[in-house]
Amino acid sequence: MTDKTVLVGNFAHETNTFVTSKTGRDLFKERREYFGDEIPKKLQGTNTQVGGVIDVAENNSVELIHTVAATATPSGLVEADIYEFYCEQILDGVREHAADLDGVMLCLHGAMVPEGLDDGEGPLISSVREIIGEEVPIAVTLDLHGNITDEMVSKSDVLIGFESYPHTDMADTGRTGMRELIRTIQSDIDPVSHIERPPVLAMGPKQNTREGPMADVMAKAREYEERDNIVKVSVFPGFHQADIPSMGWSIPVIADSNSDAAREVSRELAEYIWDRREDFVSDYPEPPEAVAEAKRLAADLDPDDGFVLMADVGDNPGGGGAADGTTVLREMIDQELTNAGFAIVRDPETVAQCVDAGVGERTNVNLGGKTDDFHGDPIADLNVYVKAVTDGEFRNTGPMGTGGENHLGRTVLIECGQDDGVSVIMTENRMQPLDAEIWRHVGIQPERLNVLVVKSTNHYRADYEPMCSTNIPINSIGLVAMDPRKYEFERIPRPQFPLDKMTDEMYPNW
């Protein structure tokens, strides 16, 4: 295929509606904000959706028109004017080039909630459709944690989600979306879709696609794609930190010219998830129990065993957490762990204090717990040793987001606790420490630690699990609590398991 033109827009945000602060342009600039010709220079060859789109376009002689690539670390509602600003970057490009476009590729998230709306993606897709009409196909790629609306499905021709959590397949998803868009442009397929929503909410760690029930669900999805007429089966367990009507599990299926085939597969997979609903709920240790177990295991480690890995799930900045929660770190200090690491604590005030003190100096700080009342109190009058100061700039080297830039702001490595045995990475900006390069850029080889804690839910698994001996997700407090039963929902569909008592008879019988 030659001489085809596709416009690309990338605008992504995972919105935690329980976070009271809003998301402005500064948070997008902090994470990723590129425009026009700058985009391929920054994202080509990276494990991102746009990186994958560029790969396929080059291999198929498709001209790409880049508009914007904007992503912010998950946080509160996107400010209305900022939502409009980024949407207009895409829509202005569509208007300018509408007569020349053979297709539109939108790399979005699926769980964006702007001020005044419940759905950030559906209206954007509809606006693109309004400009280009029904004949020009639209492909949309989304994060696995999208809360998928009917508008997203009906206004796009191809809608595809990540298949892995940790999201190591971002570029692969971009490639798949672009390939299916090209096939639609060439009339090789005539995509039709159907979506079902089983009333099940999965706990955060249970959404891990590498093992357990989620791995089984993904395997079933791939099996269904072997059926005649089935183009793609996407699985979205949803993002339960959003109190909106579309929150929850969704199964959109694309078929080639056969809506009955799409409906049949979507319903079968939804029923399979419903039948496995109990497998998506479990018990996980609270901070005191988890830290005590880590200390016990670390005492028996052999040099080649790998560290004990723990996840401070409740304060995961990758789900909107403040990243300054102290409950787990306080336990590590109180239980006198040594040769241990903790990432991260976002605390600009303490970062500034430590920078002023200087590398090699000691100072007393009030660490963390400054953002809100949901993540624990500050650790008061903590004596720390300032080990290193960096500019917080590094690129991911692990399997998720490989090659992507990180901008932590000023970053300080401190040592504290028993014999200065706990090393803590403090930052000015929030970021999920999913890539182990965050340790190396402050001078620590993570493999040499006995215990390592990261504020993450599942993404950390991709880079850290190959180095660890044991992995312990912690049921810690915070606005990204792993258990949906800890939230007070007012607007989601009910009943939902496990929020409500449900029987087999309560699920739709087709």
C-alpha positions as CSV (number, residue, x, y, z in Angstrom):
1,M,0.0,0.0,0.0
2,T,1.4,3.4,-0.9
3,D,0.3,7.0,-0.9
4,K,-2.1,6.7,2.0
5,T,-2.3,9.4,4.7
6,V,-3.2,8.8,8.3
7,L,-3.5,11.5,11.1
8,V,-2.3,10.5,14.5
9,G,-3.3,11.9,17.9
10,N,-2.2,10.8,21.3
11,F,-3.9,12.2,24.4
12,A,-4.0,9.9,27.4
13,H,-4.9,10.3,31.1
14,E,-6.1,7.8,33.7
15,T,-8.3,9.8,36.0
16,N,-8.8,9.0,39.7
17,T,-12.1,10.8,40.5
18,F,-11.4,10.4,44.3
19,V,-8.4,12.7,44.0
20,T,-9.6,16.2,44.9
21,S,-6.9,18.2,43.0
22,K,-7.3,18.8,39.2
23,T,-5.0,17.9,36.4
24,G,-3.6,20.9,34.5
25,R,-1.2,21.3,31.7
26,D,1.7,21.4,34.0
27,L,1.3,17.7,34.8
28,F,1.2,16.8,31.1
29,K,4.4,18.9,30.5
30,E,5.9,17.1,33.4
31,R,5.3,13.7,31.9
32,R,5.0,14.0,28.1
33,E,3.9,16.8,25.8
34,Y,5.2,16.8,22.2
35,F,3.7,18.5,19.1
36,G,3.9,17.8,15.3
37,D,7.3,16.9,13.9
38,E,8.8,16.6,17.4
39,I,6.7,13.5,18.0
40,P,8.5,11.0,15.8
41,K,11.9,12.3,16.9
42,K,10.9,11.6,20.5
43,L,8.8,8.4,20.2
44,Q,10.1,6.5,17.2
45,G,11.6,3.2,18.5
46,T,10.1,3.5,21.9
47,N,7.7,1.0,23.5
48,T,4.7,3.4,23.2
49,Q,1.5,3.3,21.2
50,V,2.8,6.0,18.9
51,G,6.1,4.2,18.5
52,G,4.3,1.1,17.3
53,V,2.1,3.1,14.9
54,I,5.3,4.7,13.4
55,D,6.8,1.3,12.8
56,V,3.9,-0.1,10.8
57,A,3.4,3.2,8.9
58,E,7.0,3.1,7.7
59,N,6.8,-0.6,6.7
60,N,3.6,0.1,4.7
61,S,4.6,3.5,3.1
62,V,1.9,5.3,5.0
63,E,2.4,9.1,5.5
64,L,1.7,10.1,9.1
65,I,0.4,13.5,10.1
66,H,1.3,14.0,13.8
67,T,-0.7,16.4,15.9
68,V,0.0,15.9,19.6
69,A,1.4,13.3,22.1
70,A,0.3,14.3,25.6
71,T,0.3,12.1,28.7
72,A,0.1,12.9,32.4
73,T,0.7,10.7,35.4
74,P,-2.7,9.5,36.7
75,S,-4.3,12.2,38.9
76,G,-7.6,14.0,39.4
77,L,-10.1,15.4,36.9
78,V,-8.6,17.0,33.8
79,E,-9.3,20.7,33.8
80,A,-11.9,21.6,31.2
81,D,-9.8,24.1,29.3
82,I,-6.8,21.8,29.2
83,Y,-9.0,18.9,27.9
84,E,-10.3,21.3,25.2
85,F,-6.7,22.5,24.4
86,Y,-5.4,19.0,23.7
87,C,-8.5,17.9,21.9
88,E,-8.3,20.9,19.6
89,Q,-4.7,20.0,18.7
90,I,-6.1,16.8,17.2
91,L,-9.3,18.3,15.8
92,D,-7.5,21.3,14.2
93,G,-5.3,18.8,12.4
94,V,-8.3,16.8,11.2
95,R,-10.0,19.9,9.9
96,E,-6.9,21.1,8.1
97,H,-6.2,17.7,6.4
98,A,-9.7,16.2,6.2
99,A,-9.8,16.2,2.4
100,D,-6.5,14.2,2.3
101,L,-7.0,11.7,5.0
102,D,-7.5,8.0,4.4
103,G,-7.7,7.2,8.2
104,V,-7.3,8.5,11.7
105,M,-5.3,6.8,14.4
106,L,-6.1,7.8,18.0
107,C,-3.8,6.6,20.8
108,L,-5.9,7.2,23.9
109,H,-6.4,5.7,27.4
110,G,-10.0,4.9,28.0
111,A,-10.3,6.2,31.6
112,M,-10.0,9.9,31.1
113,V,-12.6,12.0,33.0
114,P,-12.5,15.8,32.3
115,E,-14.4,18.4,34.4
116,G,-18.0,18.4,33.4
117,L,-17.9,15.0,31.6
118,D,-17.9,11.4,32.5
119,D,-16.0,10.3,29.4
120,G,-13.0,12.0,27.9
121,E,-12.4,9.7,24.9
122,G,-15.9,9.2,23.5
123,P,-16.7,12.9,22.8
124,L,-13.2,13.3,21.2
125,I,-13.8,10.3,18.9
126,S,-17.3,11.6,18.0
127,S,-15.8,15.0,17.2
128,V,-13.3,13.4,14.8
129,R,-16.1,11.4,13.2
130,E,-18.2,14.5,12.7
131,I,-15.5,16.2,10.7
132,I,-14.4,13.3,8.5
133,G,-17.8,11.6,8.0
134,E,-18.6,7.9,8.0
135,E,-16.3,6.8,5.1
136,V,-12.9,7.5,6.7
137,P,-12.1,4.8,9.3
138,I,-11.0,5.6,12.8
139,A,-8.8,3.2,14.9
140,V,-8.4,3.7,18.6
141,T,-5.9,2.1,20.9
142,L,-6.5,2.1,24.7
143,D,-5.0,1.1,28.0
144,L,-6.2,-2.1,29.5
145,H,-7.7,0.0,32.4
146,G,-10.1,1.8,30.1
147,N,-13.7,2.3,31.3
148,I,-15.2,1.7,27.9
149,T,-18.4,3.6,26.8
150,D,-20.8,2.8,24.0
151,E,-19.8,6.0,22.3
152,M,-16.1,4.9,22.1
153,V,-17.2,1.7,20.4
154,S,-19.9,3.1,18.1
155,K,-17.9,6.1,16.8
156,S,-14.7,4.1,16.0
157,D,-14.2,1.4,13.5
158,V,-11.4,-0.4,15.3
159,L,-11.0,-0.3,19.1
160,I,-8.1,-2.3,20.7
161,G,-6.8,-2.5,24.2
162,F,-3.4,-3.6,25.7
163,E,-3.2,-7.3,26.3
164,S,-0.7,-7.2,29.1
165,Y,-0.6,-5.8,32.7
166,P,2.2,-4.8,33.3
167,H,1.7,-3.0,30.0
168,T,4.8,-4.3,28.1
169,D,2.8,-4.4,24.8
170,M,2.2,-0.7,24.3
171,A,4.1,-0.6,21.0
172,D,2.6,-3.9,19.9
173,T,-0.9,-2.5,20.5
174,G,0.0,0.5,18.4
175,R,1.2,-1.8,15.7
176,T,-2.0,-3.9,15.8
177,G,-4.2,-0.9,15.7
178,M,-2.4,0.5,12.7
179,R,-2.5,-2.8,10.9
180,E,-6.2,-3.1,11.4
181,L,-6.7,0.5,10.3
182,I,-4.8,-0.2,7.1
183,R,-6.8,-3.4,6.5
184,T,-10.0,-1.3,6.9
185,I,-8.7,1.4,4.6
186,Q,-8.0,-1.2,1.9
187,S,-11.5,-2.8,2.4
188,D,-9.8,-6.1,3.5
189,I,-12.1,-6.1,6.5
190,D,-15.4,-4.5,7.3
191,P,-15.2,-4.2,11.1
192,V,-18.3,-4.4,13.3
193,S,-18.3,-4.5,17.1
194,H,-20.2,-5.6,20.2
195,I,-19.5,-5.0,23.8
196,E,-20.6,-6.8,27.0
197,R,-20.0,-5.8,30.6
198,P,-19.9,-8.5,33.3
199,P,-20.7,-7.0,36.7
200,V,-17.4,-8.0,38.3
201,L,-14.7,-5.8,39.8
202,A,-11.2,-7.3,40.1
203,M,-8.8,-6.4,42.8
204,G,-5.6,-4.6,41.5
205,P,-3.1,-7.4,41.9
206,K,-5.6,-9.9,40.4
207,Q,-5.5,-8.0,37.1
208,N,-1.9,-9.3,36.6
209,T,-2.0,-10.9,33.1
210,R,1.1,-13.1,33.9
211,E,-0.6,-15.5,36.2
212,G,-3.9,-16.5,37.8
213,P,-7.4,-15.7,36.6
214,M,-6.4,-12.8,34.4
215,A,-3.9,-14.9,32.5
216,D,-6.7,-17.4,31.9
217,V,-9.0,-14.7,30.6
218,M,-6.4,-13.4,28.2
219,A,-5.7,-16.9,26.9
220,K,-9.4,-17.4,26.2
221,A,-9.5,-14.1,24.4
222,R,-6.7,-15.2,22.1
223,E,-8.5,-18.6,21.5
224,Y,-11.6,-16.7,20.4
225,E,-9.6,-14.8,17.9
226,E,-9.0,-18.1,16.0
227,R,-12.7,-18.2,15.2
228,D,-14.0,-17.3,11.8
229,N,-14.7,-13.6,11.3
230,I,-13.3,-12.5,14.6
231,V,-10.8,-9.7,14.1
232,K,-9.9,-8.7,17.7
233,V,-11.0,-9.5,21.3
234,S,-10.1,-6.8,23.9
235,V,-10.4,-7.3,27.6
236,F,-10.8,-4.3,30.0
237,P,-11.1,-5.0,33.7
238,G,-11.7,-1.3,34.2
239,F,-10.3,1.3,36.5
240,H,-12.1,1.2,39.8
241,Q,-10.7,4.5,41.1
242,A,-13.3,6.3,39.0
243,D,-16.9,6.8,40.2
244,I,-18.5,7.1,36.8
245,P,-21.4,5.2,35.0
246,S,-19.0,3.3,32.7
247,M,-16.7,2.0,35.4
248,G,-16.2,-1.7,35.3
249,W,-15.3,-4.6,33.2
250,S,-16.0,-4.5,29.4
251,I,-15.4,-6.9,26.5
252,P,-15.5,-5.2,23.1
253,V,-15.1,-7.6,20.2
254,I,-14.5,-6.7,16.6
255,A,-15.7,-9.0,13.8
256,D,-15.4,-8.8,10.0
257,S,-18.9,-8.1,8.6
258,N,-20.6,-10.4,11.2
259,S,-22.2,-8.7,14.2
260,D,-23.6,-12.0,15.4
261,A,-20.1,-13.4,15.7
262,A,-19.0,-10.4,17.7
263,R,-22.0,-10.6,20.0
264,E,-21.5,-14.4,20.6
265,V,-17.8,-14.1,21.6
266,S,-18.3,-11.0,23.7
267,R,-21.1,-12.7,25.7
268,E,-19.3,-16.0,26.1
269,L,-16.2,-14.3,27.5
270,A,-18.3,-12.1,29.8
271,E,-20.0,-15.2,31.2
272,Y,-16.6,-16.9,31.7
273,I,-15.4,-13.9,33.7
274,W,-18.7,-14.0,35.8
275,D,-18.2,-17.7,36.5
276,R,-14.6,-16.9,37.7
277,R,-15.6,-13.9,39.8
278,E,-14.5,-15.3,43.1
279,D,-11.0,-15.8,41.7
280,F,-10.6,-12.0,41.3
281,V,-10.8,-11.3,45.1
282,S,-8.2,-12.3,47.7
283,D,-6.6,-11.3,51.0
284,Y,-3.4,-9.4,51.1
285,P,-1.3,-8.4,54.1
286,E,-1.5,-5.0,55.8
287,P,1.8,-3.0,56.2
288,P,2.9,-4.4,59.7
289,E,2.4,-8.0,58.6
290,A,4.0,-7.5,55.2
291,V,7.1,-5.8,56.5
292,A,7.5,-8.4,59.3
293,E,7.3,-11.2,56.6
294,A,9.8,-9.4,54.4
295,K,12.3,-9.0,57.3
296,R,11.9,-12.7,58.2
297,L,12.5,-13.8,54.6
298,A,15.4,-11.4,54.1
299,A,17.3,-12.9,57.1
300,D,17.5,-16.2,55.3
301,L,18.5,-14.9,51.8
302,D,21.5,-16.4,50.0
303,P,23.5,-14.0,47.8
304,D,22.0,-15.3,44.6
305,D,18.4,-15.5,45.8
306,G,17.3,-12.0,44.8
307,F,15.7,-9.4,47.0
308,V,12.3,-9.5,48.8
309,L,10.1,-7.3,46.7
310,M,7.0,-5.4,48.1
311,A,4.4,-3.2,46.4
312,D,2.9,-0.2,48.3
313,V,-0.3,-0.5,46.2
314,G,-2.5,2.0,48.0
315,D,-0.2,4.9,47.2
316,N,0.6,4.0,43.6
317,P,1.1,7.3,41.7
318,G,0.4,5.2,38.6
319,G,-3.3,5.1,39.7
320,G,-3.5,8.7,41.1
321,G,-1.8,8.1,44.5
322,A,-0.1,11.1,46.2
323,A,3.3,9.2,46.3
324,D,4.0,10.5,49.7
325,G,2.3,7.8,51.8
326,T,4.2,6.8,54.9
327,T,2.6,3.7,56.3
328,V,4.9,1.2,54.8
329,L,8.1,3.2,55.2
330,R,7.3,3.9,58.8
331,E,7.0,0.1,59.4
332,M,10.3,-0.5,57.7
333,I,12.0,2.1,60.0
334,D,10.2,0.9,63.1
335,Q,11.0,-2.8,62.4
336,E,14.6,-1.8,61.8
337,L,15.1,-3.2,58.3
338,T,18.5,-2.9,56.8
339,N,19.9,-3.0,53.3
340,A,16.4,-2.0,52.2
341,G,15.2,0.5,49.5
342,F,12.0,2.5,49.2
343,A,10.7,4.4,46.1
344,I,9.3,6.9,46.0
345,V,8.3,9.7,48.4
346,R,7.3,12.8,46.5
347,D,8.1,15.6,48.9
348,P,9.4,18.8,47.3
349,E,9.8,20.5,50.7
350,T,12.1,17.8,52.0
351,V,13.9,17.6,48.7
352,A,14.8,21.3,49.0
353,Q,15.9,20.9,52.6
354,C,18.2,18.0,51.7
355,V,19.6,19.8,48.7
356,D,20.4,22.8,50.9
357,A,22.0,20.5,53.5
358,G,24.2,19.0,50.7
359,V,25.5,15.5,49.8
360,G,27.4,13.9,52.7
361,E,25.5,15.9,55.4
362,R,22.8,14.9,57.9
363,T,19.6,16.8,58.6
364,N,16.3,16.2,60.5
365,V,13.2,16.2,58.3
366,N,9.4,15.7,58.4
367,L,9.1,13.1,55.6
368,G,6.0,12.6,53.5
369,G,2.4,12.6,54.5
370,K,1.9,16.2,53.4
371,T,-0.6,15.9,50.5
372,D,-3.8,14.7,52.1
373,D,-5.3,12.7,55.0
374,F,-5.5,9.4,53.1
375,H,-1.8,8.3,53.1
376,G,-0.5,8.5,56.7
377,D,1.1,11.3,58.7
378,P,4.6,12.7,58.1
379,I,7.4,10.8,59.7
380,A,8.4,13.6,62.1
381,D,11.9,14.6,63.1
382,L,13.6,11.8,61.1
383,N,17.4,12.0,61.0
384,V,18.6,11.3,57.5
385,Y,21.9,11.2,55.6
386,V,21.9,12.8,52.2
387,K,23.6,10.3,49.9
388,A,23.0,11.7,46.4
389,V,21.2,14.4,44.5
390,T,20.3,14.2,40.8
391,D,18.2,16.1,38.2
392,G,15.7,13.2,38.1
393,E,16.3,12.7,34.3
394,F,16.6,9.1,33.0
395,R,15.2,6.8,30.3
396,N,13.5,3.5,31.0
397,T,15.6,0.5,30.3
398,G,13.2,-2.2,31.4
399,P,10.5,-3.9,29.3
400,M,7.7,-1.4,29.9
401,G,7.9,2.0,28.2
402,T,11.4,1.1,27.0
403,G,13.3,4.2,25.9
404,G,10.7,6.6,27.4
405,E,11.9,9.8,29.2
406,N,11.3,10.4,32.9
407,H,11.3,13.8,34.6
408,L,11.3,13.5,38.4
409,G,12.5,17.0,39.1
410,R,15.2,17.3,41.7
411,T,15.7,13.9,43.2
412,V,17.4,13.0,46.5
413,L,18.6,9.7,47.8
414,I,18.6,9.6,51.6
415,E,19.5,7.0,54.1
416,C,17.6,6.6,57.4
417,G,16.5,4.2,60.1
418,Q,18.6,1.6,61.9
419,D,22.3,2.0,60.9
420,D,20.9,4.1,58.0
421,G,19.7,0.8,56.6
422,V,16.7,2.2,54.6
423,S,17.5,4.1,51.4
424,V,14.7,6.3,50.2
425,I,14.3,8.0,46.8
426,M,12.6,11.4,47.2
427,T,11.4,13.4,44.3
428,E,9.7,16.7,43.4
429,N,7.4,15.1,40.8
430,R,5.1,12.1,41.0
431,M,5.9,9.0,39.0
432,Q,5.4,5.3,39.4
433,P,8.8,3.7,39.9
434,L,8.1,0.9,37.5
435,D,11.5,0.8,35.9
436,A,14.6,-0.2,38.0
437,E,16.7,2.5,36.3
438,I,15.3,4.9,38.9
439,W,17.6,3.2,41.4
440,R,20.7,3.1,39.1
441,H,20.4,6.8,38.3
442,V,20.9,7.6,42.0
443,G,23.8,5.2,42.4
444,I,22.1,2.0,43.7
445,Q,22.3,-1.4,42.1
446,P,18.9,-2.8,43.1
447,E,20.1,-6.4,42.9
448,R,22.3,-5.8,46.0
449,L,19.4,-4.9,48.3
450,N,17.7,-7.4,50.6
451,V,14.3,-5.7,50.6
452,L,12.9,-3.4,47.9
453,V,9.6,-1.5,48.0
454,V,8.0,0.4,45.2
455,K,4.7,2.3,45.0
456,S,3.0,0.3,42.2
457,T,0.2,-2.2,41.7
458,N,1.4,-4.5,38.9
459,H,3.6,-2.5,36.5
460,Y,6.7,-3.0,38.6
461,R,6.6,-6.8,38.0
462,A,7.9,-6.5,34.4
463,D,11.4,-5.1,35.5
464,Y,11.7,-6.2,39.1
465,E,10.3,-9.7,39.3
466,P,13.2,-11.3,37.4
467,M,15.5,-10.0,40.1
468,C,13.5,-10.9,43.2
469,S,13.0,-14.0,45.3
470,T,9.5,-13.1,46.7
471,N,6.9,-10.6,45.7
472,I,4.5,-9.3,48.4
473,P,1.7,-6.9,47.3
474,I,0.7,-4.8,50.4
475,N,-2.9,-3.9,51.1
476,S,-1.9,-0.4,52.1
477,I,-4.1,2.7,52.6
478,G,-4.4,5.4,50.0
479,L,-6.5,6.5,47.0
480,V,-5.4,3.6,44.9
481,A,-6.4,0.9,47.4
482,M,-6.4,-2.5,45.7
483,D,-9.9,-3.5,47.0
484,P,-12.9,-1.8,45.4
485,R,-14.9,-2.4,48.6
486,K,-12.8,0.4,50.2
487,Y,-14.5,3.1,48.0
488,E,-17.8,4.8,48.5
489,F,-19.3,4.7,45.0
490,E,-22.3,6.8,44.1
491,R,-22.6,6.6,40.3
492,I,-21.4,3.2,39.1
493,P,-23.8,0.5,37.9
494,R,-25.1,-1.7,40.7
495,P,-25.1,-4.5,41.7
496,Q,-21.4,-5.3,41.2
497,F,-19.4,-8.2,42.6
498,P,-17.8,-8.1,45.2
499,L,-19.5,-4.8,46.3
500,D,-22.9,-6.5,46.5
501,K,-24.1,-10.0,47.3
502,M,-24.9,-11.6,44.0
503,T,-26.0,-15.0,42.8
504,D,-25.7,-16.8,39.5
505,E,-29.3,-15.8,38.7
506,M,-28.4,-12.1,38.9
507,Y,-26.3,-12.3,35.7
508,P,-28.2,-11.8,32.4
509,N,-29.4,-15.0,30.8
510,W,-29.3,-14.7,27.0
